[in-house]
């Protein structure tokens, strides 16, 4: 699962999110920005949050980036 999180973070970076924004997304999901040694519940929360922001980023790129 940690690999999935890291891949999602790379995709967010390629969409234009800054590292501090991604840290804030993770912090919003679980209360801190450390993604090492996560419980299964925290992993699921982070994946859900990252997926939501990835979708928002893709929508933005598709609709406003020409």
C-alpha positions as CSV (number, residue, x, y, z in Angstrom):
1,X,0.0,0.0,0.0
2,X,2.9,2.4,0.7
3,X,4.0,2.0,-2.9
4,X,0.5,2.9,-4.0
5,X,0.6,6.1,-1.9
6,X,4.0,7.0,-3.3
7,X,2.7,6.5,-6.9
8,X,-0.3,8.7,-6.2
9,X,2.0,11.4,-4.8
10,X,4.1,11.3,-7.9
11,X,0.9,11.7,-10.0
12,X,-0.2,14.7,-7.9
13,X,3.3,16.3,-8.4
14,X,2.9,15.8,-12.1
15,X,-0.5,17.5,-12.0
16,X,1.1,20.6,-10.4
17,X,0.6,20.1,-6.7
18,X,3.5,21.3,-4.6
19,X,5.1,19.1,-2.0
20,X,3.8,21.2,0.9
21,X,0.2,20.9,-0.5
22,X,0.6,17.1,-0.6
23,X,1.9,17.1,3.0
24,X,-1.2,19.1,4.0
25,X,-3.5,16.6,2.2
26,X,-1.9,13.7,4.1
27,X,-2.0,15.7,7.4
28,X,-5.7,16.5,6.8
29,X,-6.3,12.8,6.3
30,X,-4.6,11.3,9.3
31,X,-3.4,14.2,11.5
32,X,0.3,14.1,10.6
33,X,2.3,14.1,7.4
34,X,4.4,10.9,8.1
35,X,3.6,8.1,5.7
36,X,6.0,5.5,7.1
37,X,4.7,2.5,9.1
38,X,1.0,3.4,8.6
39,X,-1.9,1.4,10.0
40,X,-4.3,-0.1,7.5
41,X,-7.0,2.5,8.5
42,X,-4.6,5.4,8.0
43,X,-3.5,4.0,4.6
44,X,-7.0,3.8,3.4
45,X,-7.7,7.4,4.6
46,X,-4.7,8.7,2.8
47,X,-5.5,6.8,-0.4
48,X,-9.0,8.2,-0.4
49,X,-7.8,11.8,0.2
50,X,-5.1,11.5,-2.5
51,X,-7.6,10.0,-5.0
52,X,-10.0,12.9,-4.4
53,X,-7.3,15.5,-5.0
54,X,-6.0,13.6,-8.0
55,X,-9.5,13.7,-9.5
56,X,-9.8,17.4,-8.8
57,X,-6.4,18.0,-10.4
58,X,-7.3,16.0,-13.5
59,X,-10.6,17.9,-13.8
60,X,-8.8,21.2,-13.6
61,X,-6.2,20.1,-16.2
62,X,-8.9,18.9,-18.5
63,X,-11.2,21.9,-18.2
64,X,-8.9,24.9,-17.8
65,X,-5.6,23.9,-19.3
66,X,-5.5,24.5,-23.0
